[in-house]
Amino acid sequence: MAAPVAADAGVDERGTLRAAFGGLTTRGRSFVAAGLAAALCAYALGQPDLLRVGVLLAALPVLCVLVLHRTRSRVVTARRLTPDRVAAGGEARVHLRVENVGRLPSGLLLLQDRVPYVLGPRPRFVLDRIEPGGRREVTYRVRSELRGRYPLGPLELRLTDPFGMAELSRSFGASDTMTVLPHVEPLPYVRLGGNADGAGDGVRRGLVAVGEDDVIPRDYRHGDDLRRVHWRSTAHHGALMVRREEQPRRAQCTVLLDTRRTAYLGAGPDTAFERAVSGAASVVRHLAAQGYETRLLTGAGQLVPGPATEAREPAERIGLVMDVLAGAEPEDERPPETVEAVLRSAGGGLVVAFTGVLDDGQCAAFARLRPGRGTAVVFVIGGQRAPEAEAAQVAALRGAGWTALLLPPGVPLGQVWQQAAAEQAGQTGQTGQAGRRHG
């Protein structure tokens, strides 16, 4: 989606004329010095013609400064980013518009937009004079292989006169933000546990209406049957309300991302933390496409979407989650009770976790995060310790009831995801057989 266009009149840096004269170029200063020298010689020698030449030489740079000093406040700019959210490795276009709102034509314009080095070199453009009321548009591309939020701007503008006597600068305060989303891996469509009470595939459950007080009304929409109008609620709300005969119950999933700084080693695009973030983003996208009501829980106890944004549309909710993942960074360790309390308040359903290195104490604390009911899967990001230590961590989590799997470097998440579904299906089959034998 394209970012809105916003005009920016810029920061007025005209200041005093004394400051404006600081923009004289070497040529302009030379003309002033030559003009003053010619005027002094004309006075000493009594040559009026030489005085006229001196005045002309000195007046030309002064006139150029005065014109630029006035016209640089008559230029406005606007920036438009399309799109403002791209996946890692994707490309966005930045459109710059420069407009002359003054009554005089502008001189030569030099544009430079500030962008982070990871998006590429700073774009520079040279624009010829702009007539009064005219505008010019330029476009450049930005691209990043690393997720994150990157500021674009402010735009810097330099004006020069046709004679090269003066050069004045101006900075525009408006800036935009380009969001680079984490890399998302395609996952196979397999069933990963669940039931009808919000931990499964999501089913529509009818509302049991015992009387008028049990009816849950909603706003009237075009096309609704008028026989479903609930007149008592209509009179109470002052707007037409209809009976809601059934309510969709979506399956719930909480994706837990371990953001502890001590859980991941190294820095850069191929680190364990980046693989964990990419895995969380992949699961969020995949389960949302399957109809799950997906939420993200970070190691700091941040739940996204929160209570204030739960009523938004599914696409908006997923957008909020992806924005948080785009800016996720390793954090200091927090008490596990904080995450445990938030996880319990999030309700039941499927829990998918991504974690890094856990010592014995941290592993025991993480094991307690497993919900009492529903499916719980944890992916341990491998390649950070000896294979024996990673295997012991996976075994400890399995012993606590998690479906724990190691995600080694270079192994696609889809492969391990399918393995988790197979193990979960085997555990469900064994539980069913045990129940039948007991019966």
SULGI-V253102 format. One line per field, one symbol per residue. ss: DSSP state (A for helix, B for strand, O for the rest). psi: psi as a letter, one per 40 degrees, with the letter a starting at -180 (. if undefined). A space follows every 50 residues. Layout:
ss=???
psi=???
This chain:
ss=OOOOOBBBOOOOOOOOAAAAAAABOAAAAAAAAAAAAAAAAAAAAOOAAA AAAAAAAAAAAAAAAAAAAAAAAABBBBBBBBOOBBBOOOBBBBBBBBBB OOOOOOOBBBBBBBBOAAAOOOOBBBBOOOOOOOBBBBBBBBBOOOOBBB BBBBBBBBBBOOOOOBBBBBBOOOOBBBBBBOOOOOOOOOOOOOOOOOOO OOBBBBOOOOOAAAOOBBBOOOOOOAAABOAAAAAAAOOOBBBOOBBBBO OBBBBBBOOBAAAOOOOOOOOAAAAAAAAAAAAAAAAAAOOOBBBBBBOO OOBBOOAAAOOOOAAAAAAAAAAAAAOOOOBOOOOAAAAAAAAAAOOOOB BBBBBOOOOAAAAAAAAOOOOOOOOBBBBBBOOOOOAAAAAAAAAAAAAO OOBBBBBOOOOOAAAAAAAAAAAAAAAAAAAAAAAAAAO
psi=hiiihhiheihhfdaiddddeeehidddddddddddddddddddefgddd dddddddddddddddddddddeeehiiihhhhiehiiheiiihhhhhhhh eaeiiiahhhhhhhiideeaihhhihhiihiheiiihiiiiiihehiihh ihiihhhhhiidefdihiihhhdiiihhhhiihhihiigihgiiaefeea ehihhihhhdadeehhiiihiheiheeehhddddddeeihiihhdihhhi iihhhhhhehdeeiiiiaefiddddddddddddddddddeeighihhiee ehhhiadeedeiidddddddddddddehiiiihiheddddddddeeaaah hhihibhhaddddddddeehidiihhhhhhhaeeaiddddddddddddde eighihgiiehidddddddddddddddddddddddddd.
